[in-house]
């Protein structure tokens, strides 16, 4: 399953929200990937998420495969689309 999402946070996915995203992704047994342009990373890797340099307004694709994939897409998607500080 996959979803295309737009980052709404004014500072993008900086350290705190990236950590929250990784912790949430890691709580699911399925594989979760983030795709930005031609880069595809494991959403359970803080270094991977930070390496994408995701900024406000950018679209990213979230892909989940395996057990509880739909639930994982919803939970991680909410973090990506929220306006957190």
Backbone torsions as a table, in degrees:
resi	resn	phi	psi	omega
1	UNK	NA	148.9	176.0
2	UNK	-146.4	157.6	179.9
3	UNK	-139.7	140.1	172.2
4	UNK	-100.1	127.6	-174.3
5	UNK	-127.3	153.7	176.2
6	UNK	-111.8	130.3	179.2
7	UNK	-74.8	124.2	-176.4
8	UNK	-103.8	-18.4	-178.4
9	UNK	-64.8	130.4	-178.3
10	UNK	-56.3	-28.3	-179.2
11	UNK	-101.9	10.0	178.7
12	UNK	72.3	-155.2	178.9
13	UNK	-97.1	73.9	177.2
14	UNK	-79.7	-170.4	-169.8
15	UNK	-52.2	-51.9	-174.8
16	UNK	-65.5	-52.0	178.8
17	UNK	-67.2	-30.3	177.5
18	UNK	-65.5	-40.4	177.6
19	UNK	-63.5	-43.1	178.0
20	UNK	-61.4	-42.7	178.9
21	UNK	-61.6	-47.5	-178.5
22	UNK	-63.5	-43.2	179.4
23	UNK	-62.6	-42.0	179.1
24	UNK	-66.2	-47.2	179.5
25	UNK	-59.2	-40.4	-177.8
26	UNK	-67.9	-17.2	-179.6
27	UNK	-80.3	-4.9	-179.8
28	UNK	-108.5	144.7	-177.6
29	UNK	-77.2	-13.0	-176.5
30	UNK	-82.5	167.2	174.3
31	UNK	-82.3	133.3	-179.8
32	UNK	-129.7	125.4	-178.4
33	UNK	-122.2	148.6	172.8
34	UNK	-113.3	134.6	179.4
35	UNK	-123.3	127.1	174.6
36	UNK	-132.8	114.5	-177.3
37	UNK	62.7	-124.1	-179.8
38	UNK	-99.6	8.3	178.9
39	UNK	-99.3	135.1	178.6
40	UNK	-129.8	121.6	-177.1
41	UNK	-128.5	161.6	175.9
42	UNK	-77.6	122.1	-178.4
43	UNK	-69.6	-6.2	177.9
44	UNK	-93.8	5.4	-179.2
45	UNK	-111.2	113.8	180.0
46	UNK	-62.1	-39.2	179.1
47	UNK	-65.6	-38.1	177.7
48	UNK	-63.6	-47.7	-179.3
49	UNK	-62.3	-45.4	-179.7
50	UNK	-64.8	-33.3	-177.9
51	UNK	-66.3	-20.7	179.9
52	UNK	-74.8	-21.2	179.1
53	UNK	55.9	48.4	-174.0
54	UNK	-74.1	126.6	-177.8
55	UNK	-111.1	164.7	177.8
56	UNK	-56.8	138.1	176.7
57	UNK	88.0	-11.8	179.9
58	UNK	-78.1	146.6	176.3
59	UNK	-98.9	135.6	176.0
60	UNK	-130.6	155.2	178.3
61	UNK	-106.4	130.4	177.9
62	UNK	-108.0	125.7	-177.9
63	UNK	-122.7	130.1	176.8
64	UNK	-128.1	136.0	178.8
65	UNK	-136.7	128.0	176.8
66	UNK	120.7	-162.1	-176.1
67	UNK	-61.9	131.2	178.5
68	UNK	63.5	29.2	-176.5
69	UNK	-61.6	-39.7	-178.7
70	UNK	-65.9	-43.8	177.9
71	UNK	-61.8	-40.6	179.0
72	UNK	-64.2	-43.9	178.5
73	UNK	-59.8	-42.7	179.8
74	UNK	-64.2	-47.6	-176.8
75	UNK	-65.4	-47.8	-179.0
76	UNK	-71.6	-37.1	177.7
77	UNK	-59.8	-37.8	178.5
78	UNK	-63.4	-37.1	178.4
79	UNK	-66.5	-45.5	-178.4
80	UNK	-63.3	-38.6	-175.8
81	UNK	-92.6	0.3	-179.9
82	UNK	-84.2	161.2	176.8
83	UNK	-106.0	87.3	-177.5
84	UNK	-105.5	167.5	179.5
85	UNK	-109.8	NA	NA
